[in-house]
C-alpha cells in the first residue's frame, strides 16, 4: 500500500486541456446545436401537459389513463 501511494504522488502533474482555438470551435458548435433545438419549440402534447400541471389543483390524476391518449397526436 505504501508503494502505491508513493507512485501516485511521485508522478509529475501534467498540463492538460484543449487550446483556446479548439475550445472556441467546440463552443460555437455546441451553441449552434443548442439554438437549433430551442428553435424547434415544445411539442403541443408536452405544452398541454405542462399547462395541466401548472393549473391550480393540477395533478397527475388529471391526465387519466395514459393508454387512452396513446397514439393521438
PDB file of N, H, CA, C and O in Angstrom:
ATOM      1  N   UNK A   1       0.822  -1.186   0.000  1.00  0.00           N
ATOM      2  CA  UNK A   1       0.000   0.000   0.000  1.00  0.00           C
ATOM      3  C   UNK A   1       0.865   1.248   0.000  1.00  0.00           C
ATOM      4  O   UNK A   1       0.553   2.233  -0.669  1.00  0.00           O
ATOM      5  N   UNK A   2       1.952   1.197   0.755  1.00  0.00           N
ATOM      6  H   UNK A   2       2.205   0.397   1.299  1.00  0.00           H
ATOM      7  CA  UNK A   2       2.844   2.337   0.835  1.00  0.00           C
ATOM      8  C   UNK A   2       3.452   2.640  -0.535  1.00  0.00           C
ATOM      9  O   UNK A   2       3.582   3.806  -0.909  1.00  0.00           O
ATOM     10  N   UNK A   3       3.828   1.595  -1.289  1.00  0.00           N
ATOM     11  H   UNK A   3       3.723   0.648  -0.986  1.00  0.00           H
ATOM     12  CA  UNK A   3       4.406   1.779  -2.613  1.00  0.00           C
ATOM     13  C   UNK A   3       3.419   2.440  -3.566  1.00  0.00           C
ATOM     14  O   UNK A   3       3.807   3.277  -4.381  1.00  0.00           O
ATOM     15  N   UNK A   4       2.152   2.071  -3.468  1.00  0.00           N
ATOM     16  H   UNK A   4       1.837   1.391  -2.806  1.00  0.00           H
ATOM     17  CA  UNK A   4       1.117   2.636  -4.330  1.00  0.00           C
ATOM     18  C   UNK A   4       0.991   4.142  -4.122  1.00  0.00           C
ATOM     19  O   UNK A   4       0.913   4.905  -5.085  1.00  0.00           O
ATOM     20  N   UNK A   5       0.973   4.558  -2.876  1.00  0.00           N
ATOM     21  H   UNK A   5       1.036   3.938  -2.093  1.00  0.00           H
ATOM     22  CA  UNK A   5       0.876   5.982  -2.566  1.00  0.00           C
ATOM     23  C   UNK A   5       2.099   6.727  -3.087  1.00  0.00           C
ATOM     24  O   UNK A   5       1.975   7.836  -3.607  1.00  0.00           O
ATOM     25  N   UNK A   6       3.259   6.135  -2.953  1.00  0.00           N
ATOM     26  H   UNK A   6       3.360   5.234  -2.531  1.00  0.00           H
ATOM     27  CA  UNK A   6       4.486   6.781  -3.398  1.00  0.00           C
ATOM     28  C   UNK A   6       4.462   6.964  -4.908  1.00  0.00           C
ATOM     29  O   UNK A   6       4.878   8.007  -5.412  1.00  0.00           O
ATOM     30  N   UNK A   7       3.979   5.963  -5.636  1.00  0.00           N
ATOM     31  H   UNK A   7       3.641   5.116  -5.227  1.00  0.00           H
ATOM     32  CA  UNK A   7       3.900   6.070  -7.087  1.00  0.00           C
ATOM     33  C   UNK A   7       2.892   7.130  -7.496  1.00  0.00           C
ATOM     34  O   UNK A   7       3.122   7.886  -8.440  1.00  0.00           O
ATOM     35  N   UNK A   8       1.791   7.180  -6.792  1.00  0.00           N
ATOM     36  H   UNK A   8       1.605   6.566  -6.025  1.00  0.00           H
ATOM     37  CA  UNK A   8       0.724   8.101  -7.151  1.00  0.00           C
ATOM     38  C   UNK A   8       1.157   9.555  -6.963  1.00  0.00           C
ATOM     39  O   UNK A   8       0.862  10.395  -7.813  1.00  0.00           O
ATOM     40  N   UNK A   9       1.838   9.861  -5.887  1.00  0.00           N
ATOM     41  H   UNK A   9       2.077   9.179  -5.196  1.00  0.00           H
ATOM     42  CA  UNK A   9       2.238  11.237  -5.615  1.00  0.00           C
ATOM     43  C   UNK A   9       3.546  11.600  -6.302  1.00  0.00           C
ATOM     44  O   UNK A   9       3.854  12.785  -6.437  1.00  0.00           O
ATOM     45  N   UNK A  10       4.327  10.611  -6.741  1.00  0.00           N
ATOM     46  H   UNK A  10       4.077   9.649  -6.631  1.00  0.00           H
ATOM     47  CA  UNK A  10       5.622  10.894  -7.342  1.00  0.00           C
ATOM     48  C   UNK A  10       5.484  11.350  -8.794  1.00  0.00           C
ATOM     49  O   UNK A  10       6.395  11.992  -9.318  1.00  0.00           O
ATOM     50  N   UNK A  11       4.373  11.036  -9.455  1.00  0.00           N
ATOM     51  H   UNK A  11       3.634  10.514  -9.030  1.00  0.00           H
ATOM     52  CA  UNK A  11       4.203  11.408 -10.860  1.00  0.00           C
ATOM     53  C   UNK A  11       4.047  12.918 -10.992  1.00  0.00           C
ATOM     54  O   UNK A  11       3.279  13.525 -10.244  1.00  0.00           O
ATOM     55  N   UNK A  12       4.759  13.530 -11.925  1.00  0.00           N
ATOM     56  H   UNK A  12       5.382  13.038 -12.532  1.00  0.00           H
ATOM     57  CA  UNK A  12       4.623  14.981 -12.111  1.00  0.00           C
ATOM     58  C   UNK A  12       3.252  15.335 -12.692  1.00  0.00           C
ATOM     59  O   UNK A  12       2.674  14.569 -13.463  1.00  0.00           O
ATOM     60  N   UNK A  13       2.753  16.491 -12.314  1.00  0.00           N
ATOM     61  H   UNK A  13       3.223  17.113 -11.688  1.00  0.00           H
ATOM     62  CA  UNK A  13       1.449  16.939 -12.799  1.00  0.00           C
ATOM     63  C   UNK A  13       1.580  17.376 -14.250  1.00  0.00           C
ATOM     64  O   UNK A  13       2.502  18.112 -14.603  1.00  0.00           O
ATOM     65  N   UNK A  14       0.660  16.925 -15.084  1.00  0.00           N
ATOM     66  H   UNK A  14      -0.089  16.327 -14.797  1.00  0.00           H
ATOM     67  CA  UNK A  14       0.666  17.297 -16.487  1.00  0.00           C
ATOM     68  C   UNK A  14      -0.262  18.483 -16.704  1.00  0.00           C
ATOM     69  O   UNK A  14      -1.290  18.609 -16.037  1.00  0.00           O
ATOM     70  N   UNK A  15       0.097  19.332 -17.620  1.00  0.00           N
ATOM     71  H   UNK A  15       0.931  19.231 -18.161  1.00  0.00           H
ATOM     72  CA  UNK A  15      -0.801  20.397 -18.034  1.00  0.00           C
ATOM     73  C   UNK A  15      -1.646  19.825 -19.166  1.00  0.00           C
ATOM     74  O   UNK A  15      -1.118  19.490 -20.227  1.00  0.00           O
ATOM     75  N   UNK A  16      -2.936  19.714 -18.950  1.00  0.00           N
ATOM     76  H   UNK A  16      -3.364  19.986 -18.089  1.00  0.00           H
ATOM     77  CA  UNK A  16      -3.801  19.135 -19.960  1.00  0.00           C
ATOM     78  C   UNK A  16      -4.799  20.160 -20.448  1.00  0.00           C
ATOM     79  O   UNK A  16      -4.705  21.348 -20.139  1.00  0.00           O
ATOM     80  N   UNK A  17      -5.738  19.684 -21.201  1.00  0.00           N
ATOM     81  H   UNK A  17      -5.815  18.719 -21.452  1.00  0.00           H
ATOM     82  CA  UNK A  17      -6.789  20.553 -21.686  1.00  0.00           C
ATOM     83  C   UNK A  17      -6.607  20.874 -23.159  1.00  0.00           C
ATOM     84  O   UNK A  17      -5.632  20.479 -23.798  1.00  0.00           O
ATOM     85  N   UNK A  18      -7.573  21.596 -23.661  1.00  0.00           N
ATOM     86  H   UNK A  18      -8.365  21.917 -23.142  1.00  0.00           H
ATOM     87  CA  UNK A  18      -7.586  21.963 -25.065  1.00  0.00           C
ATOM     88  C   UNK A  18      -7.115  23.404 -25.221  1.00  0.00           C
ATOM     89  O   UNK A  18      -7.295  24.237 -24.332  1.00  0.00           O
ATOM     90  N   UNK A  19      -6.511  23.673 -26.370  1.00  0.00           N
ATOM     91  H   UNK A  19      -6.365  22.996 -27.091  1.00  0.00           H
ATOM     92  CA  UNK A  19      -6.068  25.045 -26.589  1.00  0.00           C
ATOM     93  C   UNK A  19      -7.289  25.944 -26.826  1.00  0.00           C
ATOM     94  O   UNK A  19      -8.365  25.445 -27.156  1.00  0.00           O
ATOM     95  N   UNK A  20      -7.136  27.243 -26.664  1.00  0.00           N
ATOM     96  H   UNK A  20      -6.262  27.649 -26.396  1.00  0.00           H
ATOM     97  CA  UNK A  20      -8.270  28.169 -26.771  1.00  0.00           C
ATOM     98  C   UNK A  20      -8.996  28.110 -28.114  1.00  0.00           C
ATOM     99  O   UNK A  20     -10.213  28.292 -28.158  1.00  0.00           O
ATOM    100  N   UNK A  21      -8.280  27.862 -29.206  1.00  0.00           N
ATOM    101  H   UNK A  21      -7.292  27.714 -29.171  1.00  0.00           H
ATOM    102  CA  UNK A  21      -8.927  27.797 -30.523  1.00  0.00           C
ATOM    103  C   UNK A  21      -9.900  26.621 -30.589  1.00  0.00           C
ATOM    104  O   UNK A  21     -11.021  26.762 -31.077  1.00  0.00           O
ATOM    105  N   UNK A  22      -9.467  25.468 -30.097  1.00  0.00           N
ATOM    106  H   UNK A  22      -8.556  25.354 -29.700  1.00  0.00           H
ATOM    107  CA  UNK A  22     -10.329  24.290 -30.109  1.00  0.00           C
ATOM    108  C   UNK A  22     -11.516  24.501 -29.174  1.00  0.00           C
ATOM    109  O   UNK A  22     -12.641  24.142 -29.521  1.00  0.00           O
ATOM    110  N   UNK A  23     -11.288  25.070 -28.009  1.00  0.00           N
ATOM    111  H   UNK A  23     -10.374  25.362 -27.727  1.00  0.00           H
ATOM    112  CA  UNK A  23     -12.383  25.358 -27.088  1.00  0.00           C
ATOM    113  C   UNK A  23     -13.409  26.280 -27.736  1.00  0.00           C
ATOM    114  O   UNK A  23     -14.614  26.082 -27.583  1.00  0.00           O
ATOM    115  N   UNK A  24     -12.929  27.283 -28.455  1.00  0.00           N
ATOM    116  H   UNK A  24     -11.950  27.444 -28.579  1.00  0.00           H
ATOM    117  CA  UNK A  24     -13.823  28.230 -29.122  1.00  0.00           C
ATOM    118  C   UNK A  24     -14.657  27.534 -30.193  1.00  0.00           C
ATOM    119  O   UNK A  24     -15.861  27.771 -30.295  1.00  0.00           O
ATOM    120  N   UNK A  25     -14.024  26.681 -30.986  1.00  0.00           N
ATOM    121  H   UNK A  25     -13.046  26.489 -30.903  1.00  0.00           H
ATOM    122  CA  UNK A  25     -14.748  25.961 -32.047  1.00  0.00           C
ATOM    123  C   UNK A  25     -15.808  25.036 -31.454  1.00  0.00           C
ATOM    124  O   UNK A  25     -16.929  24.963 -31.958  1.00  0.00           O
ATOM    125  N   UNK A  26     -15.450  24.334 -30.389  1.00  0.00           N
ATOM    126  H   UNK A  26     -14.539  24.393 -29.979  1.00  0.00           H
ATOM    127  CA  UNK A  26     -16.417  23.458 -29.722  1.00  0.00           C
ATOM    128  C   UNK A  26     -17.579  24.286 -29.180  1.00  0.00           C
ATOM    129  O   UNK A  26     -18.738  23.893 -29.310  1.00  0.00           O
ATOM    130  N   UNK A  27     -17.269  25.427 -28.574  1.00  0.00           N
ATOM    131  H   UNK A  27     -16.328  25.746 -28.468  1.00  0.00           H
ATOM    132  CA  UNK A  27     -18.313  26.308 -28.051  1.00  0.00           C
ATOM    133  C   UNK A  27     -19.268  26.775 -29.127  1.00  0.00           C
ATOM    134  O   UNK A  27     -20.483  26.770 -28.926  1.00  0.00           O
ATOM    135  N   UNK A  28     -18.730  27.181 -30.275  1.00  0.00           N
ATOM    136  H   UNK A  28     -17.743  27.185 -30.438  1.00  0.00           H
ATOM    137  CA  UNK A  28     -19.583  27.636 -31.382  1.00  0.00           C
ATOM    138  C   UNK A  28     -20.481  26.512 -31.885  1.00  0.00           C
ATOM    139  O   UNK A  28     -21.663  26.729 -32.151  1.00  0.00           O
ATOM    140  N   UNK A  29     -19.922  25.318 -32.013  1.00  0.00           N
ATOM    141  H   UNK A  29     -18.962  25.142 -31.796  1.00  0.00           H
ATOM    142  CA  UNK A  29     -20.712  24.183 -32.492  1.00  0.00           C
ATOM    143  C   UNK A  29     -21.805  23.807 -31.499  1.00  0.00           C
ATOM    144  O   UNK A  29     -22.932  23.518 -31.898  1.00  0.00           O
ATOM    145  N   UNK A  30     -21.480  23.810 -30.212  1.00  0.00           N
ATOM    146  H   UNK A  30     -20.564  24.045 -29.888  1.00  0.00           H
ATOM    147  CA  UNK A  30     -22.492  23.490 -29.196  1.00  0.00           C
ATOM    148  C   UNK A  30     -23.610  24.526 -29.187  1.00  0.00           C
ATOM    149  O   UNK A  30     -24.784  24.174 -29.071  1.00  0.00           O
ATOM    150  N   UNK A  31     -23.245  25.821 -29.312  1.00  0.00           N
ATOM    151  H   UNK A  31     -22.291  26.107 -29.407  1.00  0.00           H
ATOM    152  CA  UNK A  31     -24.267  26.875 -29.354  1.00  0.00           C
ATOM    153  C   UNK A  31     -25.173  26.708 -30.567  1.00  0.00           C
ATOM    154  O   UNK A  31     -26.387  26.877 -30.462  1.00  0.00           O
ATOM    155  N   UNK A  32     -24.590  26.377 -31.721  1.00  0.00           N
ATOM    156  H   UNK A  32     -23.603  26.240 -31.807  1.00  0.00           H
ATOM    157  CA  UNK A  32     -25.384  26.187 -32.937  1.00  0.00           C
ATOM    158  C   UNK A  32     -26.360  25.025 -32.767  1.00  0.00           C
ATOM    159  O   UNK A  32     -27.522  25.127 -33.161  1.00  0.00           O
ATOM    160  N   UNK A  33     -25.894  23.926 -32.185  1.00  0.00           N
ATOM    161  H   UNK A  33     -24.950  23.843 -31.865  1.00  0.00           H
ATOM    162  CA  UNK A  33     -26.779  22.773 -31.962  1.00  0.00           C
ATOM    163  C   UNK A  33     -27.872  23.118 -30.960  1.00  0.00           C
ATOM    164  O   UNK A  33     -29.031  22.756 -31.164  1.00  0.00           O
ATOM    165  N   UNK A  34     -27.525  23.806 -29.889  1.00  0.00           N
ATOM    166  H   UNK A  34     -26.583  24.100 -29.723  1.00  0.00           H
ATOM    167  CA  UNK A  34     -28.490  24.159 -28.862  1.00  0.00           C
ATOM    168  C   UNK A  34     -29.523  25.128 -29.428  1.00  0.00           C
ATOM    169  O   UNK A  34     -30.714  24.985 -29.154  1.00  0.00           O
ATOM    170  N   UNK A  35     -29.085  26.112 -30.215  1.00  0.00           N
ATOM    171  H   UNK A  35     -28.117  26.228 -30.438  1.00  0.00           H
ATOM    172  CA  UNK A  35     -30.014  27.072 -30.816  1.00  0.00           C
ATOM    173  C   UNK A  35     -31.019  26.364 -31.710  1.00  0.00           C
ATOM    174  O   UNK A  35     -32.195  26.728 -31.732  1.00  0.00           O
ATOM    175  N   UNK A  36     -30.568  25.356 -32.447  1.00  0.00           N
ATOM    176  H   UNK A  36     -29.613  25.061 -32.429  1.00  0.00           H
ATOM    177  CA  UNK A  36     -31.462  24.593 -33.319  1.00  0.00           C
ATOM    178  C   UNK A  36     -32.527  23.881 -32.492  1.00  0.00           C
ATOM    179  O   UNK A  36     -33.698  23.863 -32.872  1.00  0.00           O
ATOM    180  N   UNK A  37     -32.136  23.301 -31.378  1.00  0.00           N
ATOM    181  H   UNK A  37     -31.186  23.315 -31.069  1.00  0.00           H
ATOM    182  CA  UNK A  37     -33.092  22.602 -30.503  1.00  0.00           C
ATOM    183  C   UNK A  37     -34.099  23.590 -29.918  1.00  0.00           C
ATOM    184  O   UNK A  37     -35.291  23.291 -29.842  1.00  0.00           O
ATOM    185  N   UNK A  38     -33.628  24.756 -29.507  1.00  0.00           N
ATOM    186  H   UNK A  38     -32.660  24.999 -29.568  1.00  0.00           H
ATOM    187  CA  UNK A  38     -34.504  25.770 -28.927  1.00  0.00           C
ATOM    188  C   UNK A  38     -35.515  26.259 -29.963  1.00  0.00           C
ATOM    189  O   UNK A  38     -36.683  26.471 -29.637  1.00  0.00           O
ATOM    190  N   UNK A  39     -35.076  26.437 -31.205  1.00  0.00           N
ATOM    191  H   UNK A  39     -34.127  26.265 -31.470  1.00  0.00           H
ATOM    192  CA  UNK A  39     -35.973  26.909 -32.264  1.00  0.00           C
ATOM    193  C   UNK A  39     -37.086  25.905 -32.563  1.00  0.00           C
ATOM    194  O   UNK A  39     -38.153  26.296 -33.037  1.00  0.00           O
ATOM    195  N   UNK A  40     -36.858  24.637 -32.299  1.00  0.00           N
ATOM    196  H   UNK A  40     -35.991  24.320 -31.914  1.00  0.00           H
ATOM    197  CA  UNK A  40     -37.879  23.624 -32.571  1.00  0.00           C
ATOM    198  C   UNK A  40     -39.094  23.804 -31.670  1.00  0.00           C
ATOM    199  O   UNK A  40     -40.197  23.396 -32.033  1.00  0.00           O
ATOM    200  N   UNK A  41     -38.910  24.401 -30.518  1.00  0.00           N
ATOM    201  H   UNK A  41     -38.014  24.732 -30.222  1.00  0.00           H
ATOM    202  CA  UNK A  41     -40.027  24.641 -29.618  1.00  0.00           C
ATOM    203  C   UNK A  41     -40.470  23.384 -28.883  1.00  0.00           C
ATOM    204  O   UNK A  41     -39.867  22.317 -29.000  1.00  0.00           O
ATOM    205  N   UNK A  42     -41.533  23.549 -28.129  1.00  0.00           N
ATOM    206  H   UNK A  42     -42.023  24.416 -28.034  1.00  0.00           H
ATOM    207  CA  UNK A  42     -42.082  22.464 -27.324  1.00  0.00           C
ATOM    208  C   UNK A  42     -43.257  21.840 -28.081  1.00  0.00           C
ATOM    209  O   UNK A  42     -44.155  22.562 -28.514  1.00  0.00           O
ATOM    210  N   UNK A  43     -43.269  20.526 -28.249  1.00  0.00           N
ATOM    211  H   UNK A  43     -42.539  19.939 -27.898  1.00  0.00           H
ATOM    212  CA  UNK A  43     -44.400  19.886 -28.926  1.00  0.00           C
ATOM    213  C   UNK A  43     -45.717  20.194 -28.197  1.00  0.00           C
ATOM    214  O   UNK A  43     -45.739  20.345 -26.976  1.00  0.00           O
ATOM    215  N   UNK A  44     -46.809  20.283 -28.965  1.00  0.00           N
ATOM    216  H   UNK A  44     -46.790  20.161 -29.957  1.00  0.00           H
ATOM    217  CA  UNK A  44     -48.116  20.627 -28.399  1.00  0.00           C
ATOM    218  C   UNK A  44     -48.513  19.701 -27.254  1.00  0.00           C
ATOM    219  O   UNK A  44     -49.086  20.144 -26.259  1.00  0.00           O
ATOM    220  N   UNK A  45     -48.209  18.432 -27.399  1.00  0.00           N
ATOM    221  H   UNK A  45     -47.743  18.073 -28.208  1.00  0.00           H
ATOM    222  CA  UNK A  45     -48.588  17.461 -26.355  1.00  0.00           C
ATOM    223  C   UNK A  45     -47.898  17.794 -25.025  1.00  0.00           C
ATOM    224  O   UNK A  45     -48.521  17.736 -23.965  1.00  0.00           O
ATOM    225  N   UNK A  46     -46.610  18.142 -25.092  1.00  0.00           N
ATOM    226  H   UNK A  46     -46.104  18.188 -25.954  1.00  0.00           H
ATOM    227  CA  UNK A  46     -45.879  18.499 -23.881  1.00  0.00           C
ATOM    228  C   UNK A  46     -46.387  19.812 -23.303  1.00  0.00           C
ATOM    229  O   UNK A  46     -46.520  19.954 -22.087  1.00  0.00           O
ATOM    230  N   UNK A  47     -46.670  20.768 -24.178  1.00  0.00           N
ATOM    231  H   UNK A  47     -46.563  20.652 -25.165  1.00  0.00           H
ATOM    232  CA  UNK A  47     -47.177  22.058 -23.709  1.00  0.00           C
ATOM    233  C   UNK A  47     -48.500  21.872 -22.979  1.00  0.00           C
ATOM    234  O   UNK A  47     -48.743  22.520 -21.961  1.00  0.00           O
ATOM    235  N   UNK A  48     -49.358  20.988 -23.490  1.00  0.00           N
ATOM    236  H   UNK A  48     -49.160  20.461 -24.317  1.00  0.00           H
ATOM    237  CA  UNK A  48     -50.643  20.723 -22.836  1.00  0.00           C
ATOM    238  C   UNK A  48     -50.429  20.088 -21.459  1.00  0.00           C
ATOM    239  O   UNK A  48     -51.101  20.456 -20.495  1.00  0.00           O
ATOM    240  N   UNK A  49     -49.514  19.156 -21.366  1.00  0.00           N
ATOM    241  H   UNK A  49     -48.968  18.857 -22.149  1.00  0.00           H
ATOM    242  CA  UNK A  49     -49.216  18.522 -20.077  1.00  0.00           C
ATOM    243  C   UNK A  49     -48.686  19.547 -19.081  1.00  0.00           C
ATOM    244  O   UNK A  49     -49.059  19.530 -17.907  1.00  0.00           O
ATOM    245  N   UNK A  50     -47.821  20.435 -19.547  1.00  0.00           N
ATOM    246  H   UNK A  50     -47.519  20.449 -20.500  1.00  0.00           H
ATOM    247  CA  UNK A  50     -47.267  21.466 -18.670  1.00  0.00           C
ATOM    248  C   UNK A  50     -48.370  22.403 -18.191  1.00  0.00           C
ATOM    249  O   UNK A  50     -48.407  22.767 -17.015  1.00  0.00           O
ATOM    250  N   UNK A  51     -49.276  22.799 -19.100  1.00  0.00           N
ATOM    251  H   UNK A  51     -49.246  22.503 -20.054  1.00  0.00           H
ATOM    252  CA  UNK A  51     -50.392  23.673 -18.698  1.00  0.00           C
ATOM    253  C   UNK A  51     -51.248  23.006 -17.633  1.00  0.00           C
ATOM    254  O   UNK A  51     -51.666  23.656 -16.675  1.00  0.00           O
ATOM    255  N   UNK A  52     -51.513  21.700 -17.793  1.00  0.00           N
ATOM    256  H   UNK A  52     -51.174  21.171 -18.571  1.00  0.00           H
ATOM    257  CA  UNK A  52     -52.322  20.990 -16.805  1.00  0.00           C
ATOM    258  C   UNK A  52     -51.617  20.918 -15.450  1.00  0.00           C
ATOM    259  O   UNK A  52     -52.255  21.053 -14.406  1.00  0.00           O
ATOM    260  N   UNK A  53     -50.309  20.705 -15.470  1.00  0.00           N
ATOM    261  H   UNK A  53     -49.790  20.595 -16.318  1.00  0.00           H
ATOM    262  CA  UNK A  53     -49.563  20.641 -14.216  1.00  0.00           C
ATOM    263  C   UNK A  53     -49.497  22.003 -13.536  1.00  0.00           C
ATOM    264  O   UNK A  53     -49.520  22.093 -12.309  1.00  0.00           O
ATOM    265  N   UNK A  54     -49.415  23.064 -14.339  1.00  0.00           N
ATOM    266  H   UNK A  54     -49.397  22.991 -15.337  1.00  0.00           H
ATOM    267  CA  UNK A  54     -49.335  24.417 -13.786  1.00  0.00           C
ATOM    268  C   UNK A  54     -50.682  24.935 -13.296  1.00  0.00           C
ATOM    269  O   UNK A  54     -50.729  25.880 -12.508  1.00  0.00           O
ATOM    270  N   UNK A  55     -51.779  24.330 -13.752  1.00  0.00           N
ATOM    271  H   UNK A  55     -51.742  23.563 -14.392  1.00  0.00           H
ATOM    272  CA  UNK A  55     -53.109  24.790 -13.362  1.00  0.00           C
ATOM    273  C   UNK A  55     -53.319  24.555 -11.868  1.00  0.00           C
ATOM    274  O   UNK A  55     -52.796  23.592 -11.308  1.00  0.00           O
ATOM    275  N   UNK A  56     -54.088  25.440 -11.222  1.00  0.00           N
ATOM    276  H   UNK A  56     -54.513  26.222 -11.677  1.00  0.00           H
ATOM    277  CA  UNK A  56     -54.381  25.237  -9.792  1.00  0.00           C
ATOM    278  C   UNK A  56     -55.014  23.860  -9.586  1.00  0.00           C
ATOM    279  O   UNK A  56     -55.954  23.482 -10.285  1.00  0.00           O
ATOM    280  N   UNK A  57     -54.487  23.134  -8.629  1.00  0.00           N
ATOM    281  H   UNK A  57     -53.723  23.442  -8.062  1.00  0.00           H
ATOM    282  CA  UNK A  57     -55.008  21.792  -8.346  1.00  0.00           C
ATOM    283  C   UNK A  57     -54.553  20.762  -9.358  1.00  0.00           C
ATOM    284  O   UNK A  57     -55.045  19.634  -9.360  1.00  0.00           O
ATOM    285  N   UNK A  58     -53.618  21.136 -10.221  1.00  0.00           N
ATOM    286  H   UNK A  58     -53.218  22.053 -10.220  1.00  0.00           H
ATOM    287  CA  UNK A  58     -53.128  20.199 -11.239  1.00  0.00           C
ATOM    288  C   UNK A  58     -52.399  19.041 -10.587  1.00  0.00           C
ATOM    289  O   UNK A  58     -51.586  19.236  -9.683  1.00  0.00           O
ATOM    290  N   UNK A  59     -52.689  17.846 -11.045  1.00  0.00           N
ATOM    291  H   UNK A  59     -53.349  17.688 -11.779  1.00  0.00           H
ATOM    292  CA  UNK A  59     -52.002  16.665 -10.531  1.00  0.00           C
ATOM    293  C   UNK A  59     -51.955  15.622 -11.621  1.00  0.00           C
ATOM    294  O   UNK A  59     -52.566  15.783 -12.678  1.00  0.00           O
ATOM    295  N   UNK A  60     -51.236  14.561 -11.365  1.00  0.00           N
ATOM    296  H   UNK A  60     -50.740  14.430 -10.507  1.00  0.00           H
ATOM    297  CA  UNK A  60     -51.117  13.502 -12.361  1.00  0.00           C
ATOM    298  C   UNK A  60     -52.449  12.808 -12.589  1.00  0.00           C
ATOM    299  O   UNK A  60     -52.635  12.184 -13.633  1.00  0.00           O
ATOM    300  N   UNK A  61     -53.383  12.895 -11.648  1.00  0.00           N
ATOM    301  H   UNK A  61     -53.232  13.402 -10.799  1.00  0.00           H
ATOM    302  CA  UNK A  61     -54.680  12.252 -11.831  1.00  0.00           C
ATOM    303  C   UNK A  61     -55.498  12.969 -12.898  1.00  0.00           C
ATOM    304  O   UNK A  61     -56.453  12.391 -13.418  1.00  0.00           O
ATOM    305  N   UNK A  62     -55.154  14.214 -13.242  1.00  0.00           N
ATOM    306  H   UNK A  62     -54.378  14.683 -12.819  1.00  0.00           H
ATOM    307  CA  UNK A  62     -55.851  14.954 -14.288  1.00  0.00           C
ATOM    308  C   UNK A  62     -55.611  14.357 -15.661  1.00  0.00           C
ATOM    309  O   UNK A  62     -56.370  14.615 -16.595  1.00  0.00           O
ATOM    310  N   UNK A  63     -54.558  13.558 -15.787  1.00  0.00           N
ATOM    311  H   UNK A  63     -53.942  13.348 -15.028  1.00  0.00           H
ATOM    312  CA  UNK A  63     -54.201  13.025 -17.086  1.00  0.00           C
ATOM    313  C   UNK A  63     -54.909  11.717 -17.404  1.00  0.00           C
ATOM    314  O   UNK A  63     -54.869  11.264 -18.548  1.00  0.00           O
ATOM    315  N   UNK A  64     -55.539  11.117 -16.446  1.00  0.00           N
ATOM    316  H   UNK A  64     -55.571  11.485 -15.517  1.00  0.00           H
ATOM    317  CA  UNK A  64     -56.280   9.881 -16.684  1.00  0.00           C
ATOM    318  C   UNK A  64     -55.354   8.746 -17.068  1.00  0.00           C
ATOM    319  O   UNK A  64     -54.155   8.784 -16.793  1.00  0.00           O
ATOM    320  N   UNK A  65     -55.920   7.738 -17.705  1.00  0.00           N
ATOM    321  H   UNK A  65     -56.894   7.707 -17.929  1.00  0.00           H
ATOM    322  CA  UNK A  65     -55.180   6.565 -18.133  1.00  0.00           C
ATOM    323  C   UNK A  65     -54.356   6.908 -19.362  1.00  0.00           C
ATOM    324  O   UNK A  65     -54.906   7.350 -20.370  1.00  0.00           O
ATOM    325  N   UNK A  66     -53.058   6.714 -19.296  1.00  0.00           N
ATOM    326  H   UNK A  66     -52.610   6.355 -18.477  1.00  0.00           H
ATOM    327  CA  UNK A  66     -52.164   7.063 -20.404  1.00  0.00           C
ATOM    328  C   UNK A  66     -52.494   6.255 -21.657  1.00  0.00           C
ATOM    329  O   UNK A  66     -52.263   6.730 -22.769  1.00  0.00           O
ATOM    330  N   UNK A  67     -53.023   5.057 -21.500  1.00  0.00           N
ATOM    331  H   UNK A  67     -53.210   4.671 -20.597  1.00  0.00           H
ATOM    332  CA  UNK A  67     -53.309   4.223 -22.666  1.00  0.00           C
ATOM    333  C   UNK A  67     -54.445   4.802 -23.498  1.00  0.00           C
ATOM    334  O   UNK A  67     -54.561   4.482 -24.681  1.00  0.00           O
ATOM    335  N   UNK A  68     -55.292   5.653 -22.904  1.00  0.00           N
ATOM    336  H   UNK A  68     -55.198   5.913 -21.943  1.00  0.00           H
ATOM    337  CA  UNK A  68     -56.397   6.257 -23.655  1.00  0.00           C
ATOM    338  C   UNK A  68     -55.891   7.307 -24.639  1.00  0.00           C
ATOM    339  O   UNK A  68     -56.477   7.498 -25.705  1.00  0.00           O
ATOM    340  N   UNK A  69     -54.806   7.983 -24.283  1.00  0.00           N
ATOM    341  H   UNK A  69     -54.330   7.827 -23.417  1.00  0.00           H
ATOM    342  CA  UNK A  69     -54.301   9.052 -25.136  1.00  0.00           C
ATOM    343  C   UNK A  69     -53.157   8.599 -26.018  1.00  0.00           C
ATOM    344  O   UNK A  69     -52.698   9.360 -26.869  1.00  0.00           O
ATOM    345  N   UNK A  70     -52.684   7.372 -25.834  1.00  0.00           N
ATOM    346  H   UNK A  70     -53.056   6.753 -25.142  1.00  0.00           H
ATOM    347  CA  UNK A  70     -51.564   6.887 -26.615  1.00  0.00           C
ATOM    348  C   UNK A  70     -51.946   6.799 -28.067  1.00  0.00           C
ATOM    349  O   UNK A  70     -53.034   6.338 -28.412  1.00  0.00           O
ATOM    350  N   UNK A  71     -51.029   7.253 -28.930  1.00  0.00           N
ATOM    351  H   UNK A  71     -50.145   7.628 -28.649  1.00  0.00           H
ATOM    352  CA  UNK A  71     -51.279   7.174 -30.348  1.00  0.00           C
ATOM    353  C   UNK A  71     -51.952   8.405 -30.919  1.00  0.00           C
ATOM    354  O   UNK A  71     -51.981   8.564 -32.140  1.00  0.00           O
ATOM    355  N   UNK A  72     -52.496   9.284 -30.088  1.00  0.00           N
ATOM    356  H   UNK A  72     -52.473   9.154 -29.096  1.00  0.00           H
ATOM    357  CA  UNK A  72     -53.117  10.510 -30.583  1.00  0.00           C
ATOM    358  C   UNK A  72     -52.069  11.597 -30.623  1.00  0.00           C
ATOM    359  O   UNK A  72     -51.321  11.768 -29.661  1.00  0.00           O
ATOM    360  N   UNK A  73     -52.000  12.329 -31.706  1.00  0.00           N
ATOM    361  H   UNK A  73     -52.608  12.190 -32.488  1.00  0.00           H
ATOM    362  CA  UNK A  73     -51.067  13.459 -31.806  1.00  0.00           C
ATOM    363  C   UNK A  73     -51.798  14.692 -32.235  1.00  0.00           C
ATOM    364  O   UNK A  73     -51.190  15.753 -32.377  1.00  0.00           O
TER     365      UNK A  73
END
